[in-house]
């Protein structure tokens, strides 16, 4: 597994992550969603450098030339609901991609523990395809593991790319130990070291779904 931490180098990515984290700026839901969207575009661009290309020929008004284009567009899957703005940015970058959605969420129990519930999966065939699975936060890694297990029912991808804006070291190590597919990439804009007792990333940014779309009843 290869981890690509795009926050290690100074770029616009750091500006957008700053605004996502800032407890005052993040209260503007439109700006929060827009920053997620922008990061989806930029992270999609970085992923595009690692895809397979094939030669093609183009005719311009003044001549002809050979160029290289993506051979097979990826399948973009996101985890509802928080992943929707990030997915929109990735789709802007990969405008010919097929898309799918999965509802994997934490179901909390009175004991304080939680399990991952999956109630909806919509995906094209993944057999031999490049899969890009997006979720803004990679905390424990449990949701992504369960989501991948469900998605593998739709075929074995040729390669898997995980896109998370903020990741925890705990979550990255969990996926290293529990996901056994190659090639397997994690793309993130920041890596944080801590999780709270409720498994939220620290310093993180809070609940990405609530910040993008408003709070929800927790039952």
Number of C-alpha atoms within 10 A of each C-alpha: 17 12 14 16 16 19 18 13 10 9 10 13 20 17 12 20 21 15 17 26 16 13 12 9 13 21 15 14 15 13 16 23 25 19 23 27 23 22 28 27 21 17 23 22 14 14 18 16 10 8 15 13 15 10 10 12 11 10 9 8 5 5 7 10 9 9 11 12 13 15 12 15 19 25 23 23 27 27 24 17 18 23 27 22 24 28 31 22 23 28 21 16 19 19 12 12 14 16 18 17 23 22 18 23 20 13 13 15 10 6 6 8 12 14 13 17 15 17 9 12 15 13 16 16 17 19 14 12 18 21 25 24 26 28 25 26 27 28 26 21 21 19 23 25 17 15 24 17 12 15 24 13 12 14 13 17 21 15 18 22 21 20 29 25 26 25 29 27 17 20 25 18 12 16 19 17 10 11 14 10 14 12 13 18 18 22 23 24 22 19 24 17 13 17 18 10 9 10 15 18 26 17 15 24 19 16 15 21 19 13 19 23 14 11 10 8 4 6 6
